[in-house]
């Protein structure tokens, strides 16, 4: 197994190289550049050309790529933002904790709730409980997160005046750590709920359908026939098999933990990675964009690896070879 | 504790009931703490909002509104603009102009200290101007101090006297100086200004000191106890970064921020709000539909006039801006001192438009679309995607011109692409944009013939008479003489109709009534004297 993991890790290097080359080309070849974000009578084309030259954007594209690659590989330096001159790594690190907390908590909650709810729906198929859950989850899937967010703000911020709708902290909150944490939780509730609700809806459907399929299988009937308790049948035989597609699903969602959720971040002014990435796209901040792309590529590759390892743990038919 | 005992005694209480209680008590706690927080918080704090993170908290590099809004509280310039956009002393106590108007001597205030305690001297002024003029500095503000394509020269006379030497007289100099906050030499000397940490943790001379910047979220400033005009009234100024317009509006309504822009369509609803006062004024900007004047279609002045007559601009303002705007009459914003109404005005008159077009040989076909020599009268309007007003206005223009027989197509393009690929190289037929002008009416970069290549004259307007007028106006210091020159300029431009001037937008800023000390509302802003802003208890 260790050999397999090492082999997989070895492949990541050429993969990352290919990702960096392709994304570098795509983002540089798209029209516009970092100097074009402002246009007013003060912005002279002459200044734009001069600044482009200062930033090294006048060099041939292959040369620009090798400069970037060289800095990254040999100096472990992701460079500076082309828009505000901040180190790229610093820009990412400023946003990462906020994103990790929000996404991590809400995904974990969604998974932990999706499992029992999905199993319940599957086992009690066509029961009133199942119908209620089905209606709820379809509501969750079809409600756009921005709408849900705005409705929550409308209710809890505007009408009830209970929860703040902006950012992670209140201005002038003082130095008391307990109050600070409490204040942070209050800011977290609404975006957390939006992300839990929308993800839970989809995931509990997956659990339900996956469980239903497994429950119809012959080996479940066999297990029941040989007199195993219903609990054992459900959790030892059925759930373990039903988990396999879920692991894929969760694995695919792992990169979101670091990529952030742009729409939710916009609505609640949450300072996360999603907004950082989108701003970089709008401003053509190539270095920050490359930084976030490389960052999420690494996460995707690692989470794919973790997913594969989990397959082996849950499904004895799969072997590392 | 009481709840716990109750729970233990009641053997029937189920798990779910316990859970319900937990949720309920949590909410109760929230509500109580919320109230107490509101009482405790924001006593002596002014809370402002920004639509995005500032790019640089360094006035030499800053060029977009979030940065300038924050820098305003942190830095001082040699001069600043008053409510009427006229320069008044700031770091400079007074100034003298030589006979030939090329030598400007500024006498600086003494006893001003930087936020870190260093004394402010003429060296800092020289350093700042050198930094903004250095070609290696990634600043868009360099053009402010390029006169006749040459950089201005600076020489220090003594610690508190500095001379600025110009290649030729230059009227906008004071206004341009008001846009440049002075930065400290003792911190930035020897550093790469483009990458310096200073840009995110600045040191200025202004009424407030930098405290903290949480990226994408909040910027906190503390009052400068040693401010040269006296200790500011308020303890703290906080900028909250709220990217969405809805978010800012909700924050303003719920008191999470004190000041915020109000979209025209929300004005009516919010004007009834008890805790808000809405200030309104015309900013230094105008919207226009510009034509590529090298395109054979638009070289015909009569056709351009006909298009002017064919558009009902009042109707556009009424629906797109809910009526909060004014029909634009020419190339100078209505709040500028150089604005003149003695110009050729084009009222809405589709019949007249049709008659002119027929005279020029454009005849209607079966569908009512005009054509000449087999060529249909048709063009495309480009506008920046995301500018909701431009998009709606384009549709109205399309509709009005169709009535006259002109076929208009509309193409929204992403903004940075619009600049680099469409506007700058002049690859368009018509373009809907807005100009945000400097407080000085000098607009040579937009209209000068040599600005087609080097400036912002995208439309390729070329008229030696206008060149001469604008050049004269920027080299004349006498405001009365300048007024006459700009009046003639506006007359010529409106007569030639190179643009269709659409509207002057109205700015509406809502301010929480707990804030006092605001200056007379106008394009110079509401916080001209930040040290006088105060929070009143109600």
Interface residues (C-beta under 8 A of the other chain):
Chain A: X31 X32 X33 X36 X37 X38 X39 X40 X41 X42 X43 X44 X45 X46 X47 X48 X50 X51 X54 X55 X80 X83 X84 X85 X86 X91 X94 X95 X150 X153 X157 X158 X161 X162 X163 X164 X165 X166 X167 X168 X169 X170 X171 X172 X173 X174 X179 X182 X183 X186 X266 X267 X268 X269 X271 X272 X275 X276 X279 X282 X283 X284
Chain B: X27 X30 X31 X33 X34 X37 X40 X41 X42 X43 X45 X47 X52 X53 X55 X56 X61 X63 X64 X135 X136 X138 X139 X140 X141 X142 X143 X144 X194 X195 X196 X199 X200 X214 X215 X216 X217 X218 X220 X236 X238 X240 X241 X242 X243 X244 X246 X247 X250 X251 X253 X254 X256 X257 X414 X415 X416 X417 X419 X420 X421 X423 X424 X433 X435 X436 X437 X438 X443 X445 X446 X454 X455 X456
